[in-house]
Amino acid sequence: MEIWIATTNQGKLKEIKALVPSHFEIKSLQDMRAYTPPEETGKTFEENARIKAKSLKAVKPNVWIMAEDSGLEVKGLNNMPGVFSARYAGDNARDVENCAKVLKMLSIRSPLQREAQFKCAMIVYSPEGTESLYEGVMKGQIAKDMRGKGGFGYDTVFIPEGSDKTLAELGDAEKNKISHRAQALKSFLSSITQ
């Protein structure tokens, strides 16, 4: 079975491929020629995921389509960066710049309020066009500095509940057991294999 993933983010794609059983064939926007991803103008993760999924479904109508939007919400920053997670430090910001801005803003605004969570909203369209929503949340806190070499995004500054290591220190295998994206993906996979 083919599942098309509406993403250009290589970290997300790698994570999804690691979680999906091998009898599924994962395709992404890299496998398409003339396709321009839509602008993500939603105010929520769910809205952004739907924008991406609908756009890809319009050009790939008879296959499974999956799109997700996810990001980091930090309590001490009024749940920012939120939907701006990928571009918190600017439109073309690198992961290290986004992480540095979170650490800096937290040290200025509320250094003791480090609670945070990753949220994921995943929109899936069946080949027939039925839309489903799957969500996942991973709670934790923000580290005092960047630690670890693994992962992507905010993994170097996020410590999941029950751990003293950042996701970047835990590594992909551990992250894939507990992540917000893994939770949403597992819900989707269990819904189509029942």
Secondary structure as the mmCIF struct_conf table of DSSP 4:
data_model
#
loop_
_struct_conf.conf_type_id
_struct_conf.id
_struct_conf.beg_label_comp_id
_struct_conf.beg_label_asym_id
_struct_conf.beg_label_seq_id
_struct_conf.end_label_comp_id
_struct_conf.end_label_asym_id
_struct_conf.end_label_seq_id
STRN STRN1 GLU A 2 ILE A 5
HELX_RH_AL_P HELX_RH_AL_P1 GLN A 10 LEU A 19
BEND BEND1 VAL A 20 VAL A 20
TURN_TY1_P TURN_TY1_P1 SER A 22 HIS A 23
BEND BEND2 PHE A 24 PHE A 24
STRN STRN2 GLU A 25 SER A 28
HELX_RH_3T_P HELX_RH_3T_P1 LEU A 29 ASP A 31
BEND BEND3 ARG A 33 ALA A 34
HELX_LH_PP_P HELX_LH_PP_P1 PRO A 37 GLU A 39
BEND BEND4 LYS A 43 THR A 44
HELX_RH_AL_P HELX_RH_AL_P2 PHE A 45 VAL A 59
BEND BEND5 LYS A 60 LYS A 60
TURN_TY1_P TURN_TY1_P2 PRO A 61 ASN A 62
BEND BEND6 VAL A 63 VAL A 63
STRN STRN3 TRP A 64 VAL A 74
HELX_RH_3T_P HELX_RH_3T_P2 LYS A 75 LEU A 77
TURN_TY1_P TURN_TY1_P3 ASN A 78 ASN A 79
STRN STRN4 MET A 80 PRO A 81
HELX_RH_3T_P HELX_RH_3T_P3 GLY A 82 ARG A 87
TURN_TY1_P TURN_TY1_P4 TYR A 88 ALA A 89
TURN_TY1_P TURN_TY1_P5 ASP A 91 ASN A 92
HELX_RH_AL_P HELX_RH_AL_P3 ASP A 95 ARG A 109
TURN_TY1_P TURN_TY1_P6 PRO A 111 LEU A 112
STRN STRN5 GLU A 115 TYR A 125
TURN_TY1_P TURN_TY1_P7 PRO A 127 GLU A 128
STRN STRN6 GLU A 131 ILE A 142
BEND BEND7 LYS A 144 ASP A 145
BEND BEND8 LYS A 149 PHE A 152
TURN_TY1_P TURN_TY1_P8 GLY A 153 VAL A 157
STRN STRN7 PHE A 158 PRO A 160
TURN_TY1_P TURN_TY1_P9 GLU A 161 GLY A 162
BEND BEND9 ASP A 164 LYS A 165
HELX_RH_AL_P HELX_RH_AL_P4 LEU A 167 LEU A 170
HELX_RH_AL_P HELX_RH_AL_P5 ASP A 172 ILE A 178
HELX_RH_AL_P HELX_RH_AL_P6 HIS A 180 ILE A 192
#
